[in-house]
């Protein structure tokens, strides 16, 4: 009887750990929600986002991958939606990195972002 209880507890622990390990990422190899600090005004899609803290949600609209940037501040917060393409990585990203370009108006434009632990890069 005691053996069965021990086996049941061990099985429950393994199941819990497996669930927690898979909960962070969806089937595309990226997390559904992340936080990001934007250190300077940055154009994302058609919107110029002010510097600040943002929650980024990865969602699907049909076959389209959509990133939703929501500013984390009280009052009138900025929000934008932009389509992205997921590019698989050879291994899990070791750190969060973003790449930018300057447009004709000398604005910083987000071109791609990869989050620590993800296995795909978001390209805009």
CORSUL-V881878 format. One record per run of one state. SS is the DSSP state (a for helix, b for strand, c for the rest). FROM is the first residue (numbers start at 0). TO is the last residue. If there is no record, write none. Layout:
((SS | FROM | TO) (SS | FROM | TO))
//
This chain:
((c | 0 | 0) (a | 1 | 22) (c | 23 | 31) (b | 32 | 37) (c | 38 | 40) (b | 41 | 43) (c | 44 | 45) (b | 46 | 48) (c | 49 | 50) (b | 51 | 60) (c | 61 | 62) (b | 63 | 70) (c | 71 | 77) (b | 78 | 87) (c | 88 | 95) (b | 96 | 101) (c | 102 | 106) (b | 107 | 113) (c | 114 | 118) (b | 119 | 122) (c | 123 | 123))
//
